[in-house]
């Protein structure tokens, strides 16, 4: 007997390219390439209007 | 914005039999239009990863990717930050991390690199957690962020150990 309810098809997903994406270059050793932010980088990126919750 | 969160409750702490992480701390809170669960995974070296999702989507494999027009995101995110602060009060040597999940909405998926969530959470962590207390590490290509607590003795040596641990636990992160 045929069922009236059809199996729902999965929604098609489309990858959006983010213009801010850094290039994806794998490291030769295959390790995660974490970048430790310097004090200057942190100062330039944070908003001084916010008060620290942890000092 | 991000000045106050919702009231939250700790549900339980469970030991996890899988080798991925040591314990799972569960919290819940009621936001303006829906209820949320916050999951805090506790890893080796006192590293805590905070995740949250709406209760209505707890069975969905995209529970971390959905987005709502509730206009409540700042308070929801601040609630999770308050949970982090609670953990820090309990465990002063705790370090934290997150991966900014990519948004999937209306059948379209954001790329996994430098996601919108990653950009917002990173800015908040830089604004709220002082560089004198935490070493901030980022990897935008996988939208990952790590804050290593400087109260740990030899925290500089701890950083590669934590990164190595995550590589072992989540080999999919390597590309």
Backbone of each chain as ProteinMPNN parsed JSONL, in Angstrom:
{"seq_chain_A": "XXXXXXXXXXXXXXXXXXXXXXXXXXXXXXXXXXXXXXXXXXXXXXXXXXXXXXX", "coords_chain_A": {"N_chain_A": [[0.829, -1.2, 0.0], [0.539, 2.173, -0.87], [2.038, 5.004, 0.659], [0.713, 8.148, 1.658], [2.204, 10.191, 2.518], [5.046, 11.67, 1.499], [8.558, 11.065, 1.684], [10.433, 13.586, 3.167], [12.507, 15.756, 1.339], [15.958, 16.543, 1.855], [16.922, 19.889, 2.706], [18.375, 21.957, 0.27], [21.64, 23.143, 0.511], [23.66, 26.01, 0.268], [26.874, 27.147, -0.14], [28.038, 30.183, 1.037], [30.234, 32.636, -0.076], [32.411, 34.325, 1.95], [33.594, 37.564, 1.897], [35.538, 38.318, 3.673], [36.961, 36.116, 4.276], [39.943, 34.495, 5.173], [42.598, 33.137, 3.12], [42.474, 29.607, 2.627], [44.991, 27.87, 3.506], [46.56, 24.917, 3.898], [48.73, 23.89, 6.534], [52.029, 22.557, 6.099], [52.719, 20.64, 8.015], [50.282, 19.878, 8.876], [49.107, 20.937, 11.147], [47.082, 22.873, 13.465], [47.024, 26.269, 12.919], [47.394, 28.343, 15.098], [47.116, 31.727, 16.089], [48.699, 33.803, 18.314], [47.433, 36.563, 19.824], [48.896, 39.745, 19.873], [49.675, 42.294, 22.365], [49.371, 44.81, 21.206], [47.751, 44.255, 18.998], [45.43, 43.422, 20.302], [44.719, 45.761, 21.68], [44.175, 47.44, 19.533], [41.955, 46.276, 18.452], [39.965, 46.167, 20.367], [37.109, 47.696, 21.979], [37.356, 50.533, 23.819], [35.297, 51.513, 25.317], [33.982, 49.491, 26.57], [33.928, 47.888, 29.738], [36.271, 45.867, 31.446], [35.399, 42.56, 32.396], [36.856, 40.648, 33.572], [39.843, 41.211, 35.052]], "CA_chain_A": [[0.0, 0.0, 0.0], [1.357, 3.383, -0.968], [1.787, 6.013, 1.7], [0.413, 9.46, 1.091], [3.229, 11.162, 2.939], [6.349, 11.435, 0.864], [9.711, 11.374, 2.517], [10.861, 14.957, 2.882], [13.86, 15.865, 0.793], [16.764, 17.487, 2.631], [17.038, 21.214, 2.109], [19.649, 22.192, -0.424], [22.418, 24.209, 1.141], [24.574, 26.658, -0.667], [27.952, 27.815, 0.584], [28.21, 31.582, 0.668], [31.627, 33.041, 0.081], [32.565, 35.513, 2.77], [34.748, 38.315, 1.365], [36.579, 38.473, 4.695], [37.609, 34.828, 4.516], [41.362, 34.373, 4.817], [42.798, 31.976, 2.256], [42.633, 28.353, 3.362], [46.227, 27.198, 3.107], [46.943, 23.955, 4.922], [50.144, 23.882, 6.902], [52.643, 21.296, 5.652], [52.714, 19.644, 9.085], [48.895, 19.523, 9.162], [48.705, 21.384, 12.484], [46.28, 24.086, 13.525], [47.947, 27.397, 12.932], [46.862, 29.363, 15.985], [47.873, 32.973, 16.174], [48.568, 34.442, 19.622], [47.28, 37.999, 19.595], [49.834, 40.584, 20.636], [49.008, 43.356, 23.121], [49.014, 45.89, 20.275], [46.594, 43.805, 18.203], [44.257, 43.43, 21.185], [44.346, 47.16, 21.927], [43.611, 48.058, 18.33], [40.684, 45.645, 18.078], [38.92, 46.244, 21.39], [36.423, 48.97, 22.162], [37.662, 50.933, 25.202], [34.068, 51.873, 26.052], [33.599, 48.325, 27.387], [34.747, 47.652, 30.928], [36.651, 44.455, 31.58], [34.716, 41.755, 33.418], [37.952, 39.943, 34.251], [41.092, 41.98, 34.877]], "C_chain_A": [[0.872, 1.262, 0.0], [1.032, 4.357, 0.157], [1.572, 7.365, 1.031], [1.501, 10.478, 1.422], [4.551, 10.797, 2.294], [7.465, 11.782, 1.832], [10.237, 12.759, 2.148], [12.296, 14.99, 2.37], [14.673, 16.818, 1.666], [16.882, 18.819, 1.905], [18.401, 21.367, 1.44], [20.377, 23.32, 0.278], [23.443, 24.74, 0.151], [25.64, 27.382, 0.149], [28.072, 29.258, 0.095], [29.673, 31.956, 0.869], [31.68, 34.345, 0.862], [33.783, 36.291, 2.261], [35.874, 38.484, 2.37], [37.348, 37.184, 4.964], [39.1, 34.884, 4.206], [41.56, 33.137, 3.925], [43.047, 30.713, 3.076], [43.867, 27.632, 2.849], [46.596, 26.199, 4.195], [48.426, 24.039, 5.254], [50.757, 22.556, 6.487], [52.611, 20.217, 6.734], [51.293, 19.269, 9.506], [48.409, 19.989, 10.516], [47.851, 22.647, 12.4], [47.22, 25.261, 13.721], [47.376, 28.528, 13.787], [47.759, 30.586, 15.996], [47.635, 33.578, 17.553], [48.527, 35.943, 19.392], [48.253, 38.777, 20.472], [49.028, 41.663, 21.377], [48.539, 44.478, 22.188], [47.797, 45.511, 19.436], [45.323, 43.852, 19.034], [43.782, 44.865, 21.402], [43.673, 47.785, 20.703], [42.23, 47.497, 18.0], [39.591, 45.798, 19.128], [38.346, 47.65, 21.491], [36.631, 49.415, 23.607], [36.432, 51.341, 26.003], [33.596, 50.713, 26.942], [34.528, 48.212, 28.589], [35.065, 46.162, 31.009], [35.808, 43.781, 32.659], [35.744, 40.964, 34.222], [39.225, 40.729, 33.984], [42.254, 41.269, 35.526]], "O_chain_A": [[1.817, 1.382, 0.78], [-0.126, 4.505, 0.548], [2.159, 7.677, -0.004], [1.693, 11.472, 0.722], [5.096, 9.72, 2.537], [7.334, 12.666, 2.678], [10.457, 13.065, 0.976], [13.179, 14.327, 2.913], [14.131, 17.803, 2.167], [16.934, 18.88, 0.676], [19.431, 20.959, 1.978], [19.777, 24.345, 0.601], [23.998, 24.012, -0.673], [25.308, 28.157, 1.045], [28.193, 29.515, -1.103], [30.27, 31.616, 1.89], [31.067, 35.34, 0.476], [34.883, 35.743, 2.199], [37.016, 38.756, 1.998], [38.271, 37.16, 5.778], [39.488, 35.273, 3.104], [40.765, 32.199, 3.981], [43.743, 30.747, 4.09], [43.8, 26.877, 1.879], [46.916, 26.604, 5.313], [49.266, 24.234, 4.375], [50.078, 21.53, 6.517], [52.492, 19.03, 6.43], [51.112, 18.436, 10.394], [47.393, 19.491, 11.003], [47.889, 23.384, 11.415], [48.098, 25.24, 14.584], [46.928, 29.547, 13.261], [48.984, 30.491, 15.924], [46.49, 33.838, 17.924], [49.459, 36.525, 18.839], [48.405, 38.495, 21.66], [47.864, 41.912, 21.064], [47.45, 45.024, 22.359], [46.919, 46.338, 19.193], [44.269, 44.266, 18.551], [42.588, 45.15, 21.318], [42.725, 48.56, 20.828], [41.427, 48.162, 17.346], [38.416, 45.587, 18.829], [38.989, 48.642, 21.146], [36.143, 48.76, 24.528], [36.505, 51.497, 27.222], [32.902, 50.924, 27.936], [35.739, 48.408, 28.484], [34.234, 45.315, 30.683], [35.54, 44.368, 33.707], [35.532, 40.653, 35.394], [39.636, 40.894, 32.835], [43.382, 41.762, 35.483]]}, "seq_chain_B": "XXXXXXXXXXXXXXXXXXXXXXXXXXXXXXXXXXXXXXXXXXXXXXXXXXXXXXXXXXXXXXXXXXXXXXXXXXXXXXXXXXXXXXXXXXXXXXXXXXXXXXXXXXXXXXXXXXXXXXXXXXXXXXXXXXXXXXXXXXXXXXXXXXXXXXXXXXXXXXXXXXXXXXXXXXXXXXX", "coords_chain_B": {"N_chain_B": [[24.396, 47.367, 25.251], [24.865, 43.862, 25.751], [25.014, 44.155, 28.48], [23.511, 42.886, 30.421], [22.382, 39.614, 31.36], [20.22, 36.707, 31.067], [18.466, 35.113, 33.788], [19.915, 32.168, 35.011], [20.076, 28.568, 35.46], [21.847, 25.936, 37.015], [21.798, 22.719, 35.801], [22.903, 20.044, 35.907], [25.973, 18.14, 36.485], [27.802, 16.001, 34.54], [29.792, 13.087, 34.304], [31.703, 12.129, 31.55], [31.763, 9.369, 29.45], [32.948, 9.084, 27.037], [36.053, 9.719, 25.322], [36.406, 12.284, 24.597], [35.975, 14.609, 26.178], [36.123, 15.595, 29.703], [34.063, 16.235, 31.585], [30.588, 17.258, 31.564], [28.828, 20.178, 31.907], [25.646, 21.251, 32.567], [23.359, 23.842, 31.873], [20.356, 25.833, 32.114], [18.229, 28.346, 30.693], [15.709, 30.897, 30.457], [14.971, 32.784, 27.751], [13.85, 35.801, 26.043], [11.945, 34.916, 24.151], [12.189, 32.168, 23.931], [13.365, 29.012, 25.34], [16.634, 28.106, 26.435], [19.478, 25.89, 26.324], [22.559, 25.682, 27.883], [25.635, 24.26, 27.317], [28.481, 23.222, 28.902], [31.559, 22.102, 28.174], [34.063, 20.298, 29.754], [37.466, 20.076, 29.504], [40.769, 18.539, 29.444], [43.466, 20.131, 31.265], [41.965, 22.087, 32.47], [40.279, 23.39, 30.626], [37.503, 24.993, 29.277], [34.68, 24.76, 27.235], [32.105, 26.635, 26.028], [28.822, 26.145, 24.948], [25.702, 26.824, 23.329], [22.181, 26.316, 22.773], [18.82, 26.488, 21.385], [16.167, 25.033, 23.254], [14.097, 23.953, 21.806], [15.313, 22.965, 19.559], [16.881, 20.855, 20.301], [17.204, 18.24, 19.398], [18.089, 18.505, 16.869], [20.601, 18.314, 14.325], [21.59, 20.646, 13.539], [21.524, 22.419, 15.569], [23.288, 24.253, 16.656], [23.603, 25.996, 14.634], [21.38, 27.412, 13.873], [19.477, 30.452, 13.502], [17.711, 33.187, 14.937], [15.169, 35.733, 14.712], [14.849, 37.15, 17.184], [15.695, 39.364, 18.462], [17.227, 39.241, 20.746], [19.731, 38.39, 21.075], [22.056, 39.676, 22.284], [21.535, 39.505, 25.092], [21.274, 36.768, 25.43], [23.819, 35.878, 24.712], [25.299, 37.226, 26.63], [24.415, 35.908, 28.884], [25.676, 33.45, 28.606], [28.28, 34.322, 28.864], [28.201, 35.125, 31.509], [27.917, 32.631, 32.693], [30.41, 31.595, 32.099], [31.929, 33.287, 33.73], [31.081, 32.466, 36.228], [32.134, 29.877, 36.287], [34.795, 30.514, 36.254], [35.013, 31.744, 38.731], [34.687, 29.559, 40.343], [36.738, 27.9, 39.479], [39.658, 29.152, 39.406], [41.809, 28.868, 37.666], [40.836, 28.339, 35.209], [40.617, 28.001, 31.655], [39.299, 29.159, 28.507], [37.347, 28.501, 25.526], [36.036, 28.631, 22.137], [34.115, 27.707, 19.228], [32.994, 29.427, 16.527], [30.04, 28.72, 15.232], [28.867, 28.104, 11.9], [26.248, 29.91, 10.281], [23.147, 28.53, 9.346], [20.528, 29.089, 7.342], [17.346, 29.455, 5.878], [17.888, 27.519, 3.944], [20.393, 28.17, 3.094], [23.901, 28.196, 3.612], [26.384, 29.531, 5.638], [29.884, 29.978, 5.078], [32.509, 28.052, 6.749], [34.619, 29.488, 7.609], [35.937, 32.17, 9.442], [33.429, 33.008, 10.638], [30.23, 34.711, 11.139], [29.374, 34.483, 13.822], [31.826, 33.87, 15.038], [33.234, 36.259, 14.619], [31.733, 38.09, 16.142], [31.771, 36.957, 18.76], [34.518, 36.933, 19.23], [35.166, 39.653, 19.325], [33.758, 40.34, 21.623], [35.074, 38.829, 23.596], [37.583, 39.985, 23.529], [36.898, 42.487, 24.441], [35.91, 42.006, 26.988], [37.544, 40.233, 28.488], [40.522, 40.724, 30.002], [43.779, 41.36, 28.617], [45.755, 41.064, 30.42], [44.967, 39.024, 32.031], [44.304, 36.862, 30.416], [45.67, 34.949, 27.724], [45.127, 35.526, 24.399], [44.135, 33.596, 21.675], [43.709, 32.96, 18.217], [42.129, 31.353, 15.406], [41.099, 32.052, 12.56], [40.486, 30.634, 10.212], [39.216, 28.31, 10.885], [37.364, 29.303, 12.494], [37.934, 29.35, 15.253], [38.656, 29.992, 18.706], [40.648, 30.75, 21.514], [41.206, 31.195, 24.964], [43.71, 31.437, 27.131], [44.337, 31.002, 30.481], [46.249, 33.214, 32.348], [46.952, 32.855, 34.922], [47.817, 30.341, 35.303], [50.752, 28.601, 36.063], [53.599, 28.822, 34.057], [52.121, 29.356, 31.677], [52.656, 29.865, 29.04], [53.905, 27.608, 28.096], [51.789, 25.958, 28.317], [50.026, 26.55, 26.29], [50.731, 25.315, 23.665], [50.287, 22.677, 24.483], [47.541, 22.586, 24.992], [46.517, 23.183, 22.457], [47.486, 20.98, 21.058], [46.066, 18.983, 22.362], [43.438, 19.533, 21.511], [43.746, 19.016, 18.818], [44.109, 16.288, 18.868], [41.695, 15.445, 19.952], [39.784, 16.501, 18.224], [40.312, 15.685, 15.305], [39.26, 16.451, 12.902], [39.48, 19.14, 12.74], [41.838, 19.729, 11.634], [43.187, 20.744, 8.608]], "CA_chain_B": [[24.317, 45.979, 24.769], [25.654, 42.861, 26.477], [25.164, 44.568, 29.875], [22.865, 41.947, 31.35], [21.947, 38.344, 30.787], [19.024, 36.127, 31.677], [18.73, 34.301, 34.965], [20.143, 30.797, 34.564], [20.131, 27.539, 36.501], [22.694, 24.774, 36.697], [20.972, 21.503, 35.856], [23.731, 18.971, 36.479], [27.321, 17.901, 35.953], [27.92, 14.573, 34.276], [31.076, 12.587, 33.815], [31.469, 11.622, 30.206], [32.551, 8.155, 29.253], [33.759, 9.219, 25.816], [37.363, 10.288, 25.639], [36.5, 13.632, 24.045], [36.174, 15.561, 27.268], [36.026, 14.971, 31.014], [32.747, 16.429, 32.2], [29.667, 18.145, 30.866], [28.036, 20.963, 32.848], [24.448, 21.701, 31.851], [22.616, 24.982, 32.423], [19.253, 26.276, 31.256], [17.711, 29.693, 30.961], [14.578, 31.307, 29.638], [15.204, 34.071, 27.093], [12.595, 36.542, 25.866], [10.934, 34.182, 23.374], [12.378, 30.711, 23.942], [14.276, 28.509, 26.368], [17.942, 27.682, 25.917], [20.36, 25.037, 27.135], [23.993, 25.964, 27.706], [26.452, 23.083, 27.606], [29.89, 23.58, 29.09], [32.387, 20.892, 28.134], [35.316, 20.481, 30.505], [38.552, 19.286, 28.917], [42.023, 18.512, 30.21], [44.125, 21.427, 31.521], [40.919, 23.023, 32.914], [39.774, 24.166, 29.493], [36.042, 24.899, 29.215], [34.08, 25.233, 25.986], [30.691, 26.94, 26.275], [27.969, 26.069, 23.756], [24.294, 26.983, 23.691], [21.225, 26.08, 21.682], [17.438, 26.551, 21.865], [15.637, 23.72, 23.663], [13.227, 23.442, 20.732], [16.139, 22.355, 18.518], [17.897, 20.004, 20.942], [17.426, 17.008, 18.649], [18.544, 18.837, 15.518], [22.058, 18.342, 14.158], [21.95, 22.032, 13.207], [21.072, 23.243, 16.702], [24.233, 25.349, 16.895], [23.707, 26.807, 13.414], [20.147, 28.159, 13.585], [19.49, 31.864, 13.903], [16.336, 33.661, 15.109], [14.993, 37.191, 14.773], [14.226, 37.436, 18.486], [16.303, 40.606, 18.972], [17.604, 38.943, 22.124], [21.054, 37.759, 21.042], [23.012, 40.201, 23.276], [21.277, 38.979, 26.446], [21.556, 35.325, 25.409], [25.284, 35.721, 24.711], [25.793, 37.673, 27.936], [24.115, 34.831, 29.841], [26.754, 32.461, 28.48], [29.487, 34.936, 29.445], [28.027, 35.04, 32.967], [28.206, 31.236, 33.066], [31.885, 31.511, 32.08], [32.455, 33.979, 34.917], [30.782, 31.568, 37.355], [33.119, 28.787, 36.249], [36.079, 31.113, 36.622], [34.994, 31.965, 40.176], [34.857, 28.229, 40.947], [38.055, 27.359, 39.083], [40.401, 30.36, 38.995], [42.81, 28.59, 36.62], [40.122, 27.89, 34.004], [40.802, 28.637, 30.342], [38.054, 29.021, 27.745], [37.454, 28.509, 24.069], [34.78, 28.419, 21.404], [34.147, 27.698, 17.764], [31.815, 30.151, 16.039], [29.375, 27.872, 14.228], [28.365, 28.827, 10.726], [24.789, 30.044, 10.264], [22.401, 27.882, 8.271], [19.206, 29.711, 7.38], [16.633, 29.476, 4.589], [18.528, 26.625, 2.984], [21.72, 28.642, 2.719], [24.866, 27.952, 4.66], [27.564, 30.394, 5.667], [31.117, 29.197, 5.096], [32.971, 27.787, 8.117], [35.785, 30.329, 7.875], [35.683, 33.527, 9.928], [31.967, 33.124, 10.63], [29.656, 35.88, 11.815], [29.433, 34.23, 15.269], [33.226, 33.976, 15.447], [33.621, 37.675, 14.645], [31.049, 38.75, 17.269], [32.265, 36.426, 20.043], [35.912, 37.362, 19.386], [35.145, 41.058, 19.751], [33.302, 40.383, 23.021], [36.119, 38.292, 24.473], [38.64, 41.009, 23.6], [36.394, 43.612, 25.23], [35.545, 41.647, 28.363], [38.587, 39.504, 29.217], [41.724, 41.539, 29.841], [44.996, 40.689, 28.128], [46.603, 40.783, 31.576], [44.492, 37.785, 32.655], [44.211, 35.757, 29.455], [46.349, 35.017, 26.442], [44.083, 35.319, 23.38], [44.614, 32.934, 20.462], [42.626, 32.793, 17.259], [42.373, 30.669, 14.139], [39.884, 32.39, 11.808], [40.16, 29.727, 9.115], [38.251, 27.324, 11.387], [36.521, 30.08, 13.418], [38.222, 28.873, 16.609], [39.248, 31.008, 19.578], [41.066, 30.156, 22.779], [41.732, 32.142, 25.95], [44.458, 30.652, 28.108], [44.411, 31.748, 31.737], [47.643, 33.512, 32.672], [47.244, 32.483, 36.314], [48.521, 29.065, 35.251], [52.202, 28.727, 36.012], [54.118, 28.425, 32.745], [50.994, 29.301, 30.736], [53.186, 29.882, 27.665], [54.128, 26.201, 27.727], [50.481, 25.295, 28.329], [49.308, 26.832, 25.034], [50.853, 24.229, 22.669], [49.692, 21.435, 25.0], [46.082, 22.669, 24.793], [46.264, 23.08, 21.01], [47.733, 19.579, 20.684], [44.945, 18.186, 22.881], [42.279, 19.707, 20.63], [44.02, 18.333, 17.553], [43.88, 14.852, 19.066], [40.271, 15.211, 20.215], [39.016, 16.853, 17.027], [41.206, 15.647, 14.143], [38.615, 17.084, 11.746], [39.827, 20.559, 12.686], [43.061, 19.88, 10.841], [42.945, 20.671, 7.17]], "C_chain_B": [[25.25, 45.091, 25.582], [25.873, 43.239, 27.953], [24.576, 43.546, 30.842], [22.41, 40.699, 30.607], [20.635, 37.909, 31.407], [19.437, 35.333, 32.91], [18.896, 32.838, 34.513], [20.239, 29.846, 35.75], [21.089, 26.442, 36.062], [21.821, 23.527, 36.837], [21.776, 20.374, 36.492], [25.146, 18.968, 35.899], [27.425, 16.399, 35.732], [29.329, 14.235, 33.824], [30.812, 11.931, 32.476], [32.369, 10.428, 29.966], [33.407, 8.236, 27.995], [35.097, 9.863, 26.189], [37.499, 11.737, 25.175], [36.758, 14.682, 25.114], [35.823, 14.902, 28.591], [34.621, 15.037, 31.613], [31.904, 17.352, 31.34], [28.823, 18.861, 31.917], [26.841, 21.51, 32.065], [23.76, 22.836, 32.596], [21.387, 25.195, 31.542], [18.837, 27.686, 31.631], [16.58, 30.019, 30.002], [14.883, 32.69, 29.061], [13.848, 34.709, 26.792], [11.537, 35.712, 25.137], [11.088, 32.677, 23.382], [13.364, 30.329, 25.032], [15.559, 28.0, 25.707], [18.601, 26.709, 26.878], [21.792, 25.483, 26.836], [24.761, 24.725, 28.162], [27.898, 23.545, 27.755], [30.683, 22.281, 29.139], [33.712, 21.184, 28.835], [36.37, 19.526, 29.959], [39.746, 19.232, 29.868], [42.582, 19.928, 30.35], [43.125, 22.513, 31.923], [40.487, 23.964, 31.788], [38.267, 23.916, 29.386], [35.546, 25.497, 27.898], [32.584, 25.424, 26.24], [29.934, 26.899, 24.955], [26.543, 26.36, 24.191], [23.404, 26.767, 22.474], [19.809, 26.186, 22.239], [16.907, 25.152, 22.166], [14.82, 23.097, 22.531], [14.021, 22.721, 19.643], [17.129, 21.336, 19.079], [18.169, 18.714, 20.175], [17.981, 17.26, 17.24], [20.073, 18.812, 15.435], [22.527, 19.745, 13.753], [21.583, 22.974, 14.348], [22.009, 24.412, 17.001], [24.291, 26.324, 15.718], [22.486, 27.688, 13.156], [20.265, 29.588, 14.095], [18.031, 32.337, 13.962], [16.308, 35.179, 15.111], [14.275, 37.563, 16.063], [14.702, 38.773, 19.065], [16.754, 40.45, 20.419], [19.024, 38.387, 22.203], [22.013, 38.343, 22.088], [22.791, 39.629, 24.681], [21.557, 37.477, 26.516], [23.072, 35.101, 25.496], [25.851, 36.138, 26.065], [25.512, 36.62, 29.023], [25.237, 33.795, 29.814], [28.061, 33.017, 29.039], [29.395, 34.883, 30.973], [28.301, 33.625, 33.477], [29.724, 31.026, 33.094], [32.474, 32.136, 33.346], [32.226, 33.151, 36.179], [31.818, 30.452, 37.449], [34.482, 29.314, 36.703], [36.152, 31.376, 38.131], [35.227, 30.642, 40.912], [36.251, 27.679, 40.695], [38.901, 28.505, 38.535], [41.451, 30.127, 37.914], [42.164, 28.214, 35.284], [40.505, 28.703, 32.778], [39.542, 28.355, 29.529], [38.312, 29.034, 26.247], [36.089, 28.374, 23.433], [35.086, 28.264, 19.925], [32.867, 28.392, 17.314], [31.166, 29.366, 14.912], [28.879, 28.722, 13.063], [26.84, 28.823, 10.728], [24.207, 29.299, 9.076], [20.972, 28.405, 8.362], [18.618, 29.753, 5.974], [17.347, 28.651, 3.522], [19.896, 27.079, 2.534], [22.658, 28.52, 3.901], [26.044, 28.91, 4.527], [28.799, 29.498, 5.613], [31.612, 29.019, 6.526], [34.169, 28.639, 8.513], [35.347, 31.71, 8.328], [34.189, 33.839, 9.958], [31.507, 34.373, 11.379], [29.723, 35.702, 13.337], [30.862, 34.395, 15.785], [33.628, 35.44, 15.589], [32.993, 38.4, 15.844], [31.637, 38.28, 18.6], [33.711, 36.889, 20.3], [35.974, 38.788, 19.925], [34.754, 41.147, 21.232], [34.392, 39.899, 23.971], [37.253, 39.31, 24.631], [38.195, 42.178, 24.486], [36.221, 43.264, 26.706], [36.667, 40.981, 29.162], [39.945, 40.161, 28.955], [42.926, 40.709, 29.396], [45.939, 40.368, 29.274], [46.204, 39.456, 32.24], [44.516, 36.593, 31.716], [45.086, 36.034, 28.236], [45.306, 34.661, 25.376], [44.7, 34.711, 22.123], [43.451, 32.783, 19.496], [43.089, 32.009, 16.046], [41.135, 30.898, 13.273], [39.52, 31.372, 10.735], [39.235, 28.593, 9.56], [37.337, 27.974, 12.427], [36.702, 29.623, 14.866], [38.95, 29.938, 17.413], [39.535, 30.379, 20.93], [41.605, 31.246, 23.691], [42.395, 31.345, 27.057], [44.727, 31.53, 29.33], [45.874, 31.957, 32.152], [47.975, 33.221, 34.131], [47.928, 31.118, 36.376], [50.023, 29.324, 35.208], [52.653, 28.182, 34.661], [52.981, 28.336, 31.708], [51.462, 29.312, 29.28], [53.419, 28.453, 27.178], [52.813, 25.437, 27.636], [49.781, 25.436, 26.977], [49.489, 25.704, 24.002], [50.256, 22.907, 23.143], [48.183, 21.427, 24.763], [45.743, 22.514, 23.313], [46.431, 21.636, 20.547], [46.586, 18.683, 21.145], [43.741, 18.297, 21.951], [42.496, 19.036, 19.279], [43.774, 16.838, 17.675], [42.394, 14.56, 19.204], [39.441, 15.447, 18.961], [39.929, 16.865, 15.811], [40.6, 16.315, 12.91], [38.975, 18.564, 11.621], [41.05, 20.802, 11.816], [42.703, 19.801, 9.366], [44.153, 21.217, 6.428]], "O_chain_B": [[26.303, 45.535, 26.04], [26.784, 42.726, 28.603], [25.084, 43.363, 31.948], [22.102, 40.724, 29.415], [20.018, 38.649, 32.173], [20.592, 34.935, 33.058], [18.098, 32.34, 33.719], [20.454, 30.263, 36.888], [21.134, 26.069, 34.89], [21.187, 23.314, 37.87], [21.366, 19.813, 37.508], [25.458, 19.696, 34.957], [27.163, 15.615, 36.644], [29.967, 14.977, 33.077], [29.801, 11.252, 32.298], [33.569, 10.464, 30.238], [34.437, 7.572, 27.879], [35.233, 10.473, 27.25], [38.555, 12.35, 25.331], [37.641, 15.529, 24.977], [35.293, 13.791, 28.617], [34.073, 14.039, 32.079], [32.41, 18.113, 30.514], [28.171, 18.209, 32.732], [27.009, 22.152, 31.028], [23.604, 22.783, 33.816], [21.369, 24.796, 30.378], [19.069, 28.147, 32.749], [16.504, 29.492, 28.892], [15.035, 33.656, 29.808], [12.815, 34.211, 27.238], [10.354, 35.796, 25.468], [10.21, 31.968, 22.89], [14.088, 31.164, 25.574], [15.55, 27.53, 24.569], [18.323, 26.703, 28.077], [22.177, 25.638, 25.677], [24.548, 24.218, 29.263], [28.462, 24.173, 26.858], [30.496, 21.462, 30.039], [34.383, 22.176, 28.55], [36.179, 18.31, 29.958], [39.721, 19.81, 30.954], [42.185, 20.824, 29.605], [43.385, 23.703, 31.747], [40.352, 25.172, 31.984], [37.816, 22.77, 29.403], [35.944, 26.594, 27.507], [31.887, 24.484, 26.622], [30.334, 27.525, 23.973], [26.218, 26.147, 25.359], [23.798, 26.995, 21.33], [19.606, 25.996, 23.438], [17.167, 24.206, 21.422], [14.844, 21.884, 22.323], [13.449, 21.941, 18.882], [18.106, 20.99, 18.415], [19.258, 18.15, 20.29], [18.3, 16.317, 16.516], [20.757, 19.239, 16.365], [23.728, 19.991, 13.64], [21.358, 24.166, 14.137], [21.582, 25.436, 17.534], [24.954, 27.358, 15.798], [22.535, 28.599, 12.329], [21.049, 29.885, 14.997], [17.212, 31.935, 13.135], [17.29, 35.832, 15.464], [13.227, 38.208, 16.041], [14.152, 39.249, 20.059], [16.679, 41.386, 21.214], [19.469, 37.962, 23.268], [22.728, 37.576, 22.732], [23.753, 39.306, 25.378], [22.022, 36.975, 27.54], [23.544, 34.25, 26.25], [26.763, 35.499, 26.589], [26.29, 36.472, 29.965], [25.69, 33.323, 30.857], [28.857, 32.278, 29.618], [30.391, 34.627, 31.649], [28.851, 33.446, 34.564], [30.255, 30.37, 33.991], [33.395, 31.589, 33.953], [33.061, 33.134, 37.083], [32.311, 30.125, 38.529], [35.214, 28.647, 37.433], [37.215, 31.247, 38.738], [35.873, 30.605, 41.958], [36.865, 27.075, 41.573], [38.864, 28.794, 37.339], [41.935, 31.083, 37.309], [42.854, 27.821, 34.343], [40.691, 29.918, 32.845], [38.802, 27.418, 29.831], [39.343, 29.509, 25.772], [35.108, 28.046, 24.099], [36.155, 28.635, 19.441], [31.772, 27.976, 17.689], [31.663, 29.342, 13.787], [28.523, 29.89, 13.222], [26.217, 27.841, 11.131], [24.695, 29.412, 7.951], [20.289, 28.178, 9.361], [19.316, 30.051, 5.005], [17.401, 29.034, 2.353], [20.506, 26.441, 1.676], [22.261, 28.718, 5.049], [26.619, 29.074, 3.451], [28.744, 28.357, 6.07], [31.188, 29.749, 7.422], [34.675, 28.523, 9.63], [34.502, 32.346, 7.698], [33.742, 34.823, 9.368], [32.259, 34.996, 12.129], [30.079, 36.633, 14.06], [31.081, 34.987, 16.842], [34.282, 35.82, 16.561], [33.645, 39.224, 16.485], [31.962, 39.095, 19.464], [34.081, 37.197, 21.433], [36.727, 39.09, 20.851], [35.335, 41.92, 21.994], [34.607, 40.491, 25.029], [37.808, 39.475, 25.717], [39.006, 42.781, 25.189], [36.368, 44.126, 27.573], [36.737, 41.143, 30.38], [40.447, 40.152, 27.831], [43.068, 39.537, 29.744], [46.817, 39.515, 29.143], [47.015, 38.838, 32.93], [44.719, 35.456, 32.144], [45.225, 37.169, 27.783], [44.676, 33.606, 25.453], [45.666, 35.242, 21.575], [42.327, 32.508, 19.916], [44.271, 31.997, 15.702], [40.231, 30.064, 13.24], [38.347, 31.257, 10.38], [38.553, 27.983, 8.736], [36.623, 27.282, 13.153], [35.73, 29.523, 15.614], [39.759, 30.693, 16.875], [38.751, 29.569, 21.427], [42.364, 32.113, 23.258], [41.724, 30.66, 27.83], [45.264, 32.633, 29.227], [46.635, 30.998, 32.289], [49.131, 33.325, 34.541], [48.547, 30.776, 37.384], [50.505, 30.147, 34.43], [52.124, 27.176, 34.188], [52.892, 27.364, 30.959], [50.758, 28.83, 28.393], [53.17, 28.126, 26.018], [52.725, 24.406, 26.97], [49.032, 24.549, 26.566], [48.492, 25.18, 23.505], [49.779, 22.109, 22.336], [47.61, 20.405, 24.384], [44.803, 21.805, 22.955], [45.636, 21.127, 19.757], [46.178, 17.759, 20.442], [43.097, 17.296, 21.635], [41.549, 18.545, 18.664], [43.302, 16.192, 16.74], [41.885, 13.579, 18.662], [38.513, 14.694, 18.668], [40.29, 17.937, 15.327], [41.318, 16.701, 11.988], [38.807, 19.172, 10.564], [41.278, 21.908, 11.326], [41.996, 18.89, 8.936], [44.16, 21.248, 5.197]]}, "name": "protein", "num_of_chains": 2, "seq": "XXXXXXXXXXXXXXXXXXXXXXXXXXXXXXXXXXXXXXXXXXXXXXXXXXXXXXXXXXXXXXXXXXXXXXXXXXXXXXXXXXXXXXXXXXXXXXXXXXXXXXXXXXXXXXXXXXXXXXXXXXXXXXXXXXXXXXXXXXXXXXXXXXXXXXXXXXXXXXXXXXXXXXXXXXXXXXXXXXXXXXXXXXXXXXXXXXXXXXXXXXXXXXXXXXXXXXXXXXXXXXXXXXXXXX"}
